[in-house]
Amino acid sequence: MPEQDWVAQTEELFEAAMFGGDTAALDASDDALDAVEAALCMARGKVLHVRFLHDREENGREPELFERAAELYRRLGDTSGEADALFWVGCWHQVVKGDGATGGPYFERSYTLARTVDDHRTMSYAIRHLAFADKDAGRFDQARERFTESVALRREIGFRPGEAAGLVALAYLAAETGDAPTALRHLDEAQSVAEECDAKAVLGWIEEARTHLRA
């Protein structure tokens, strides 16, 4: 909720409890503040993750923030929020620590929870990172299926930068399995999508992938 909304809401609840004797307002205050804290933990954790991607310096607060968010969302009964937070806990293990085995169960739980509430965005992230684990383990057919599902989910919700990123992942998989024409086709499609939505970072990934294919 906007800052002024939660500040005003919790102030009203405080006064209701303090001066009006409404003890139920205390629980309502806890819920309102937990929702704000969870969102703040997610935002801070994501900032730390992107910083890691740029400078490759770990920050131990990242998993703590996502774990706290997952706990709060679970208490609040916010299934979509919990699924998102669990995905990012898994991402910490897989991407930051290089421990896909530990990250896997978080992705599985994230995907399962997100599916129960039809949260296609979180589903697309969780299944994408399960696909990375499959690729690293040599399960190429399963990786292809999961990358393809991730791209399809992102197309359904109009998540264009994510769609382009998913096509890059499919291109790398095709190249790794010796299918250069398919890899180039995925990259061409990814470039078209990334240019349409001005996803500059993804355009950089596409150029890196083309260089990799030419090597």
Rosetta blueprint (number, residue, H / E / L):
1 M L
2 P L
3 E H
4 Q H
5 D H
6 W H
7 V H
8 A H
9 Q H
10 T H
11 E H
12 E H
13 L H
14 F H
15 E H
16 A H
17 A H
18 M H
19 F L
20 G L
21 G L
22 D L
23 T L
24 A H
25 A H
26 L H
27 D H
28 A H
29 S H
30 D H
31 D H
32 A H
33 L H
34 D H
35 A H
36 V H
37 E H
38 A H
39 A H
40 L H
41 C H
42 M H
43 A H
44 R H
45 G H
46 K H
47 V H
48 L H
49 H H
50 V H
51 R H
52 F H
53 L H
54 H H
55 D H
56 R L
57 E L
58 E L
59 N L
60 G L
61 R H
62 E H
63 P H
64 E H
65 L H
66 F H
67 E H
68 R H
69 A H
70 A H
71 E H
72 L H
73 Y H
74 R H
75 R H
76 L H
77 G L
78 D L
79 T H
80 S H
81 G H
82 E H
83 A H
84 D H
85 A H
86 L H
87 F H
88 W H
89 V H
90 G H
91 C H
92 W H
93 H H
94 Q H
95 V H
96 V H
97 K L
98 G L
99 D L
100 G H
101 A H
102 T H
103 G H
104 G H
105 P H
106 Y H
107 F H
108 E H
109 R H
110 S H
111 Y H
112 T H
113 L H
114 A H
115 R H
116 T H
117 V L
118 D L
119 D L
120 H H
121 R H
122 T H
123 M H
124 S H
125 Y H
126 A H
127 I H
128 R H
129 H H
130 L H
131 A H
132 F H
133 A H
134 D H
135 K H
136 D H
137 A L
138 G L
139 R L
140 F H
141 D H
142 Q H
143 A H
144 R H
145 E H
146 R H
147 F H
148 T H
149 E H
150 S H
151 V H
152 A H
153 L H
154 R H
155 R H
156 E H
157 I L
158 G L
159 F L
160 R H
161 P H
162 G H
163 E H
164 A H
165 A H
166 G H
167 L H
168 V H
169 A H
170 L H
171 A H
172 Y H
173 L H
174 A H
175 A H
176 E H
177 T L
178 G L
179 D L
180 A H
181 P H
182 T H
183 A H
184 L H
185 R H
186 H H
187 L H
188 D H
189 E H
190 A H
191 Q H
192 S H
193 V H
194 A H
195 E H
196 E H
197 C L
198 D L
199 A L
200 K H
201 A H
202 V H
203 L H
204 G H
205 W H
206 I H
207 E H
208 E H
209 A H
210 R H
211 T H
212 H H
213 L H
214 R H
215 A L
